[in-house]
Amino acid sequence: MHALLLVVLAATPAPQTWSFDAGAAPTVKVSDVNGSITVEGTETGKVSVEVRQEGSAEKLASYPVEVKQDGDTVTARLCCGPCAEKRRDCRSPPDTHFTLRVPRGASLELSAVNAPVKVRGVVGRQEVSSVNGKVELTGSTKELKVSSVNGPVSLSPQALASTEVSTVSGDVQLRLPAKADATLEYSTVGGSFNGKSKSLGSVTQRYGAGTHDVEISTVSGELQVEPRS
């Protein structure tokens, strides 16, 4: 039993870590295929990145990660082949998990394939592109733009700003902050809004003065809006 445990531990690479002084409002970009992206906002001026990969040494060598800083921009990505080459064929990469702690005022650009995305406590602008994975954003106060092919989207903003969400078959849940001020437009081909089926059309709902535009579109997904008083 102990020998087996030692073998398993030896086969599991230690996480890689980086830390950057990036100021109060950096731009942070993350791109991943297979694994997960988790981002937490903090009160520090640092961006810390931890990457954990699962797989054989041979496979990990074929799919390295690149983490770097250029001015106030920090980029972390999984490379399909040598990072210096623009190779787009990314077949069966190892599970690669990115965990980041960033300043609360950071702006995020996240891209994921077969990887859930979870962001908590970041108030800056956020743009997320996802294929096959849940997207969960909590605590935002600036613009949100989310594109999902197949996976649910859950938004719980601290304060509402301009929001744009599009999914193919993913359901969308929007928890409005107290005293929300927005004009929501939902368009769909064959989805539903708060449990009521809609087909090939749009629904407009106003909250408060309707100042901020919230545009949500799905092909077959459901939109569930939960207002808070």
Secondary structure as UniProt FT lines:
FT   HELIX           2..11
FT   STRAND          16..21
FT   STRAND          27..33
FT   STRAND          35..42
FT   STRAND          46..54
FT   HELIX           57..62
FT   STRAND          65..70
FT   TURN            71..72
FT   STRAND          73..78
FT   TURN            83..84
FT   STRAND          95..103
FT   TURN            104..105
FT   STRAND          107..113
FT   STRAND          117..120
FT   STRAND          126..131
FT   STRAND          135..138
FT   STRAND          144..148
FT   STRAND          153..156
FT   STRAND          163..167
FT   STRAND          172..175
FT   TURN            178..179
FT   STRAND          182..188
FT   STRAND          192..193
FT   TURN            194..195
FT   STRAND          196..197
FT   STRAND          201..207
FT   TURN            208..209
FT   STRAND          212..218
FT   STRAND          222..226
//
